[in-house]
Amino acid sequence: MDLFLLIGQSNMAGRGPLDANPKSANQNIAVLNAENEWVVARDPLHFDKPTMVGVGPGLAFAERWLELNPKTQIGLIPCAVGGSGIDDWQPGQKHAQTGIYAYDAMLQRVSEAQKKGKIKAILWHQGESDSNPVRNKVYEEKLDEFFSRLRRDLDAPNTPIILGTLGDFIVKKNPNALPINQIITNFPQNHPNVYAVSSAGLSHKGDTTHFDTPSARELGKRYAEKLWEIQKK
């Protein structure tokens, strides 16, 4: 399988309301579930906060990627943790809200997933928890350290990493998120094999924090189309 790692916080995990998606589950898109078993992918993909999880960008990304690459077998590795700041993605760090050791759990799940394929790309959406006047000043440095460690630990020196900007509604609510978006947008300029997609124009589900279901799916398509653009170069 072509494997795709989904990491970050709640907007990658997905908080969009579940709906009656007319598309039937595609047998060519699998997800590694909470028990580390491969099953046909359906929303919700994540299980970080079981009472809150919903629609995120992951499945729509896979569906669009399959449209662009019809003969592909896709394996999604959901590892995002809602409410996690960049400091929670350190080895041995326990996330207070969920009790999840985000980085360590991710490495274990990737190790299991790689028995069936190779990581084709890493999708990251995070930064809401670091949108304050102290944390946003050190976010770029910490993001650099995180991705350097991630590449080393996954033995993925050239694997594309795609970052998504925070929603416009986040910045409108909290101006301290603007520097985070500027960092995400500019980060690829000085880091090879790192790319960014914009969430501009997308809307929230009524809480000014989380993408609604159509927006989460649109973001997923943007990730897929960015990867397609990369692959064609």
N, C-alpha and C positions, 0 to 999 in steps of 0.2 A: 504493500500500500504506500501511497504518498501520504505522509503524516504531517499534520499541522498542529502546532502547539498554541493553545489559547490561554494567555496569561494577562494578569492585571487585576482590576478590582470590579465593582459591581456592574458597570456598564459593559464589560466583556462577559461577565458571568450571565448577565441578562436579567432584567427586571420588567420587561415589557409584558403586559397581560397576555396570557395564552388565549389563542383563538382557534377557530376551525379553519386552519390552513388547508385550502383545497388541494394542495399537493399531497399525494400519498407518499409515504416514506420510501426513499430510494435505496434499493439494495446495494448500490455502489457507494453509499456514504455510511460509514460506521463510526461509532463513538466508543471510547473507552469509559465504561461506567464506573460507579463508585466502588464496585467489587473487582475492578481491573479486568472486566470481561468485555469483549467486543460485541456490540449489539447494533442493530440498525438505528441510525441517528434520528431522534425526534426531540423537539423542545419539551421541557427544558433540558439542556445539555449538562448544566452544572448542578452541583449539590452542596455548595459552600454554606448556604443558608436555606435549608430545605423548605421552609415555610414562605420564602420570599422569591425563590428563583422563578424565572420566566423566560421570555424570548430575548435572546441576545443576538449578536452579529454572526455567531459561529456557523449556524446551519445555513443561513442565507449565503454566507461566504462559500460554503461547500457546494451548494446548489449552483451558484453562478460559476464557480470554478469547474464544475462538471460540465456545464454548458459549453465552456471554452475548451475543455479537454475531455471529450466524450468517452474516451476509452480508459479513463483513470479510475482506480479504486482508491477512495479517500478514507483516511483514518483521522478523526479528530481527537485531540487529547485535551480535554477541558481541565484547567488548573487555576482559573481565576478565583480570587477570594475577595468578596465584597467588604469594603471598608479598609482594605489594606493600603498602607502607605509604602513608599519606596523602602523604608527601613524594615518593613515586615518581610521583604524579599531578600533576607540575609540567611545564610546557613545557620541552623540552630535557633532561629528566631520564631517564637510562638506568637501568633496573632491573637491579641487579647479577646476580640469579639467572638471569634469562632473556635479558638483553641487549635487551629490548624497551623502546622509548621509549613508555611506556604512553599518555601524553596525546597526543603527536604522532600516534601510530599511530591512536588513536581518532578524532582530527579528520579524518585522511585517509579512514578507513573511513566515517565519517558523511557526508563530502562525496560519496563515491561512492554511498552508499545513498540520499541525498536526491534523486538523479536519478529515483528510482522512488516517492518518497512523502514523507511528513512525519512527524517524530518525535511520537508520541502520548504517550509517557511515558519516563522514565529510571528504571531500576531499579538500585539501589546496594546492595551488601553487602560491607562492608569494616570492618576495625577490629581484627582479631586481631593483626596485626603492630604495632599501636600500643598494645597492652595491656600497658604497663609503666609504672612510677611516674613516669617523665619524660614520655613521649609522651602519656599520657592526660590530663595537665594542660593541654596545648595543643591537644588534638584538636578541641575545639569551634571554636576560632578558625581552625584550618586547614581544617576542614570548611566553614566559612562562606566562607573565601577561595576554596576550590576550587569550590563551587557557584556563587558569583558569577562567577568566571572562565568556568566551563562554560556558564552561561546566556548570557554575553556572546559567547563564541566560537561557540556554536551558534545564536545569534540565537533563543534560546528563553526569553524572559523569564517566560512564564507556564506553560510546560510542566510538568505534574506530575512531581515527583521523589519516589520512594518508597524509603525506607531500611528495611533489615531488621536486627533486633537479632541479636547474636551468640548462638549456641546456649547453653542452660543449662549444658551440659557444659564449655564454654569457661570460664564464670565459676566453675564448681565447681573446675576445675583451676587456674585463675589468677584470684584475686580482683581483680587489676588490670584485668580486663576489665569489672568491674561499672560503673566510671565511664563506660566507652565506651558500654555499653548505656543508661545513664542519659542520656547526651548524645543518643544516637540517638532515644530515646523522647521527650525533651523538645524536641528541635530544632524540630519543626514549630510549636511554640507561638509562636515569634518569627520564623518564616520562612514567608511566604505560598507556597502551592502546593507545600509540602513535607509529606510524610506518612510515617508509620512503620507497619510491620507487625512483629508479635512472632513470634519463633521458639520461644516457650515450649512445652515439651512434646515437642520434636523430639529425635531421638536421633542418635548418631554411628555411624560405620561400624566402630568398634573401635579407633580411634586417638585418641579424645577431642579431635579437631580438626575433622573433616569430617563433614557430614551424610551419613547413609546414604541409599540411593536413595529409599525411601518418604518420608523426611523432606524431602529436597531437592524432591521433587515436591509435597509438602504445602505447603512454603514458597512454591513457585511459584504454587499456587492462592491462597494468602493474598495475594500481590501482586496477582493478577488481581481478586480480590474487593474489595480495597481500592480499586483503580482504578475498578471498577464503582460502588462506593459514592460515590467522588468525582464520577464522571460524572453520577450521578443527582441530585446537589445542584442 
